[in-house]
Amino acid sequence: MGCNVKDNVKKTVYADISEIASAKLAWDRFQGKTVLITGAGGFIGYYMVLTFLLRNDLYNDNTKIVALVRNEQRAKDKFGSLLGRDDITLCVQDVSEKIRAEKADFVIHAASQASNIQFENDPVGTINANLAGTVNVLDFAKESNSEASLIISSLKVYGVVHNSKNFLSESDIGYVDFTSYKNCYAVGKRASETLAASYSKQYGMQVKIARPSYIYGASSLNDDRVWAQFIANVVHRENILLKSNGAANRSFCYVSDTVTALLFILLNGETALPYNISYEKSDTTIRNFAKTACEVFPERNITLSFANPEDEAEPSVSVSALSPTPEIMDSSRLQALGWKPMVDLKEGIRRAVAILEDR
């Protein structure tokens, strides 16, 4: 096998992936099988690849990983000497082109541009990874006669919902302006779910659909997403300045819990039925995420302040037919499959900072 995972990743990352690798899952279904993961160099894909390699180290699962990445150098920097192992193969290409890989028993489509900067500067690339990318992934799965495929969608498929509740269930559907390039991501994700349903119907394929909430963890310190900026502030020991009242209420889910959930859906989910991924102990407003980031490290004396004095007052939360439903996701459908999240918001922030500071 060559080098093992334990000696080639940060201790803090190893703790996360050990938790995933020991989850109560039907791991035996992956034994001796090949798994293709698109977006393998990304936030979710990286954890997924490491988990399968660790399972091979600890339990001799003999799972082969085909890691599809767009940027070869970035993947080499990320995985390092682990790429010398015989249970992982890099497939370097854009997912919006026909997939050039050997057959795979399981296919996981995690390649996606997910930041506002990308939506603004590359809307075509963003929608394409979900349109052409999903077609290519499902064509590959069909030709491989794969056991199951997983399409990773997003909470953004909901659009603006008015359901007079304070949470979103999988049956809710709201308004998205499909004529705006700004919705390249949301519309692309909606289309990818329709493609999943279409391939399931026409070819009898097992295609599963996951809808993660806001996934957080040790992203890069340059990540433009608001939660990532708060974590970067903690790492840099900088005070946090909010430019709004931070009242937006959202479901967050730590990266290791999200990966476990995705594998649960791949193995146990019903075909073409979407599953929300969220943890109610991490449902929070933007301002409270920032406040929690300060509280987790009291010894750093990081303060939260507001650019506009009128934003300092705690906003009132109203649930009415007139106000849009917040991006709080009900994950009871997924939890009924047996998935149990482990990492609440404080613990997740603590882990993310520890990973970024673990040199």
C-alpha positions in Angstrom: 0.0 0.0 0.0 2.9 2.4 0.6 2.4 5.3 3.0 -0.5 5.3 5.4 -3.0 8.1 5.9 -2.2 8.6 9.6 1.4 9.7 9.0 0.5 11.9 6.0 -2.3 14.2 7.2 -2.5 16.7 10.0 -3.5 15.1 13.4 -6.5 17.3 13.5 -7.7 16.2 10.1 -7.0 12.6 11.0 -9.3 12.9 14.0 -12.2 14.1 11.7 -11.7 11.3 9.2 -11.4 8.6 11.9 -14.8 9.7 13.1 -16.2 9.2 9.6 -14.4 5.9 9.0 -15.9 4.4 12.2 -19.5 5.6 11.5 -22.1 2.8 11.6 -22.4 2.3 7.8 -22.6 -0.7 5.5 -18.9 -0.3 4.7 -18.8 -3.9 3.4 -20.6 -2.7 0.2 -17.5 -0.7 -0.7 -15.1 -3.7 -0.1 -13.1 -4.5 -3.3 -15.1 -1.9 -5.2 -14.0 1.2 -7.2 -15.4 4.6 -6.3 -15.1 7.6 -8.6 -15.3 11.0 -6.8 -15.5 14.2 -8.8 -14.2 17.4 -7.2 -11.9 15.2 -5.2 -9.6 18.1 -4.4 -12.5 20.2 -3.0 -13.7 20.6 0.6 -16.0 17.5 0.6 -14.1 15.4 -1.9 -10.8 15.6 0.0 -12.4 14.3 3.2 -14.1 11.6 1.3 -11.0 10.4 -0.5 -9.0 10.3 2.8 -11.9 8.4 4.5 -11.8 5.6 2.0 -8.0 5.4 2.1 -8.1 5.3 5.9 -10.7 2.4 5.8 -8.2 0.5 3.6 -5.4 1.1 6.1 -7.5 0.1 9.2 -9.9 -2.5 7.8 -8.4 -3.8 4.6 -11.5 -2.7 2.6 -9.5 -2.8 -0.6 -11.6 0.1 -2.1 -10.0 1.7 -5.1 -10.5 5.5 -5.5 -10.6 7.4 -8.8 -10.1 11.0 -7.8 -11.3 13.3 -10.5 -9.7 16.8 -10.2 -9.4 19.8 -12.5 -6.1 21.0 -11.2 -3.4 18.4 -11.0 -0.9 20.5 -9.1 -3.4 21.5 -6.5 -4.3 17.8 -6.0 -0.6 16.9 -5.6 -0.1 19.7 -3.0 -3.2 18.5 -1.2 -2.7 14.7 -1.1 1.1 14.7 -1.3 2.8 11.3 -1.0 -0.6 9.5 -0.6 -0.9 9.7 -4.4 1.9 7.1 -4.6 -0.4 4.5 -3.1 -1.9 1.8 -5.4 -5.5 2.3 -4.2 -5.8 5.9 -5.6 -5.7 7.1 -9.2 -5.9 10.7 -10.3 -8.1 11.5 -13.2 -7.2 15.1 -14.3 -10.0 16.7 -16.4 -12.9 19.1 -16.3 -16.1 17.3 -15.3 -18.0 19.2 -18.0 -16.1 17.0 -20.5 -16.8 13.2 -21.1 -15.3 11.3 -18.2 -12.1 9.5 -19.2 -11.8 6.9 -16.4 -12.0 3.1 -15.9 -15.4 1.8 -14.8 -16.5 2.5 -11.2 -19.0 0.6 -8.9 -20.0 3.8 -7.1 -20.0 7.4 -8.4 -20.1 10.6 -6.3 -20.5 13.9 -8.0 -19.0 16.5 -5.7 -17.4 18.9 -8.3 -19.0 22.3 -8.1 -18.1 26.0 -7.9 -19.8 27.2 -4.7 -18.5 30.7 -4.0 -20.1 34.0 -4.9 -16.9 35.2 -6.5 -17.2 32.2 -8.9 -20.9 32.9 -9.6 -20.0 36.5 -10.4 -16.9 35.8 -12.6 -17.6 32.4 -14.1 -21.4 31.8 -14.2 -21.0 29.6 -17.3 -18.4 27.3 -15.6 -20.6 27.2 -12.5 -23.8 26.1 -14.2 -21.8 23.8 -16.5 -20.4 21.7 -13.7 -24.0 21.0 -12.7 -25.5 20.6 -16.2 -22.9 19.0 -18.4 -21.1 17.7 -15.4 -24.1 15.8 -14.1 -24.9 14.4 -17.6 -21.3 13.2 -17.9 -21.3 11.7 -14.4 -24.5 9.8 -15.0 -23.5 8.7 -18.5 -20.3 7.3 -16.9 -22.3 5.5 -14.2 -24.6 4.1 -16.8 -21.7 2.8 -19.0 -20.0 1.4 -15.8 -23.3 -0.3 -14.8 -22.6 1.2 -11.3 -24.4 0.0 -8.2 -25.3 3.6 -7.2 -24.5 7.2 -7.9 -24.8 10.3 -5.6 -25.6 13.8 -6.9 -24.7 16.4 -4.3 -27.2 19.2 -4.7 -27.7 22.2 -2.4 -30.1 24.0 -0.1 -30.0 26.7 -2.8 -32.5 24.7 -4.9 -35.3 25.9 -2.5 -35.1 29.5 -3.7 -37.3 32.0 -1.8 -39.9 30.0 0.0 -43.0 31.4 1.9 -44.4 28.4 3.7 -45.3 30.2 7.0 -42.9 27.9 8.9 -39.4 28.5 10.2 -37.8 25.5 8.3 -37.6 23.9 4.9 -38.7 20.3 4.2 -37.7 18.4 1.0 -41.2 19.0 -0.5 -40.9 22.8 -0.3 -40.1 24.7 -3.4 -39.7 28.4 -3.9 -39.1 31.2 -6.4 -35.8 31.4 -8.3 -35.3 34.0 -11.1 -33.9 31.7 -13.8 -33.2 34.6 -16.1 -30.5 36.0 -13.8 -26.9 34.8 -14.1 -26.6 35.2 -10.4 -28.7 32.0 -10.1 -26.3 29.9 -12.2 -25.6 27.8 -9.1 -29.2 27.3 -7.9 -30.7 26.6 -11.3 -27.8 24.2 -12.2 -28.4 22.3 -9.0 -32.2 22.1 -9.7 -31.4 20.7 -13.2 -29.0 18.2 -11.7 -31.8 16.8 -9.5 -34.1 16.6 -12.5 -31.3 14.7 -14.4 -31.0 12.3 -11.5 -34.7 11.6 -11.6 -34.6 11.3 -15.4 -31.7 8.8 -15.5 -33.4 6.8 -12.7 -36.7 6.6 -14.6 -35.3 6.0 -18.1 -32.4 3.6 -17.3 -33.5 2.1 -14.0 -30.4 3.5 -12.3 -29.9 4.0 -8.6 -29.3 7.8 -8.4 -29.4 9.4 -4.9 -29.8 13.1 -4.2 -28.3 15.0 -1.2 -29.1 18.6 -0.2 -26.4 19.8 2.2 -26.9 22.9 4.2 -24.0 25.4 4.7 -21.0 23.1 5.1 -18.3 24.6 7.3 -14.9 23.6 8.5 -11.2 24.3 7.8 -11.6 26.0 4.4 -8.8 28.2 3.1 -8.1 31.5 4.9 -9.0 33.3 1.6 -12.4 31.8 1.3 -15.0 34.6 0.6 -17.9 32.8 2.4 -18.9 34.6 5.5 -18.5 31.8 8.0 -15.0 31.1 6.6 -14.1 34.7 7.1 -15.1 34.5 10.8 -12.9 31.4 11.2 -10.0 33.2 9.5 -10.5 36.2 11.9 -10.1 33.8 14.9 -6.9 32.3 13.3 -5.5 35.7 12.7 -6.6 36.9 16.2 -8.6 39.7 14.6 -11.8 41.3 15.9 -14.9 40.5 13.8 -16.7 43.4 12.1 -20.2 42.7 10.7 -21.4 45.0 7.9 -25.0 44.0 8.4 -27.2 43.0 11.4 -26.4 39.3 10.6 -30.0 38.3 11.1 -30.0 35.7 8.3 -30.8 32.4 9.9 -29.2 29.3 8.4 -28.5 25.6 8.9 -24.8 24.8 9.2 -23.3 21.3 9.2 -19.7 20.5 10.0 -17.7 18.8 7.1 -17.2 15.4 8.8 -20.9 15.1 9.6 -21.8 16.1 6.1 -19.5 13.5 4.5 -21.0 10.7 6.8 -24.5 11.9 5.7 -23.5 11.7 2.0 -22.3 8.2 2.4 -25.5 7.2 4.3 -27.6 8.6 1.4 -25.5 6.9 -1.2 -25.9 3.5 0.5 -29.4 3.8 2.1 -31.3 6.6 0.4 -34.2 6.0 -1.9 -33.6 6.6 -5.6 -34.2 10.2 -6.8 -35.6 11.2 -3.4 -33.8 14.3 -2.0 -32.4 14.3 1.6 -31.6 17.5 3.6 -28.4 17.4 5.5 -28.4 19.6 8.6 -27.8 19.5 12.4 -30.3 21.4 14.5 -27.6 22.2 17.1 -25.9 24.2 14.5 -28.9 26.2 13.2 -27.9 29.8 13.8 -27.9 33.4 12.5 -24.8 34.9 10.9 -24.3 37.2 13.9 -24.6 34.3 16.3 -22.0 32.3 14.3 -19.7 35.2 14.6 -20.5 35.6 18.4 -19.9 31.8 18.9 -16.5 32.1 17.1 -15.5 34.7 19.6 -16.8 32.7 22.6 -15.1 29.5 21.7 -11.7 31.2 22.2 -12.2 33.6 25.2 -8.4 33.8 25.8 -8.0 35.5 22.5 -10.3 38.4 23.5 -11.8 38.7 20.0 -14.8 41.1 19.9 -17.7 41.3 17.6 -18.7 44.8 16.4 -21.0 46.3 13.8 -20.1 48.7 11.0 -23.5 50.4 11.4 -24.6 51.3 15.0 -28.3 50.6 14.1 -27.3 46.9 13.5 -26.2 46.3 17.0 -29.7 45.7 18.4 -30.6 42.0 18.4 -33.0 41.5 15.4 -36.5 40.1 16.1 -37.4 36.9 14.4 -40.9 36.7 12.9 -42.6 33.8 11.2 -45.3 35.0 8.9 -46.6 34.2 5.4 -45.1 37.5 4.3 -41.5 36.9 5.4 -39.4 34.3 3.5 -38.7 31.0 5.2 -35.2 31.0 6.7 -32.6 28.6 5.3 -33.2 26.2 8.2 -33.4 22.6 6.9 -35.4 19.8 8.5 -33.2 16.6 8.3 -35.7 14.2 9.8 -35.9 12.2 6.6 -32.2 11.6 6.6 -32.0 10.9 10.4 -34.7 8.2 9.8 -32.0 6.3 7.8 -29.9 6.1 10.9 -27.6 9.1 10.4 -26.6 10.9 13.6 -24.7 14.1 13.5 -21.9 14.5 16.1 -20.4 18.0 15.9 -22.3 21.0 17.2 -21.4 24.6 16.2 -18.9 25.3 19.0 -17.1 22.0 18.5 -17.0 22.5 14.7 -15.5 26.0 15.0 -13.0 24.7 17.5 -11.9 21.9 15.1 -11.8 24.2 12.1 -9.5 26.6 13.8 -7.3 23.8 15.2 -6.9 22.3 11.7 -5.9 25.7 10.2 -3.4 26.3 13.0 -2.0 22.7 12.9 1.3 23.1 11.1 
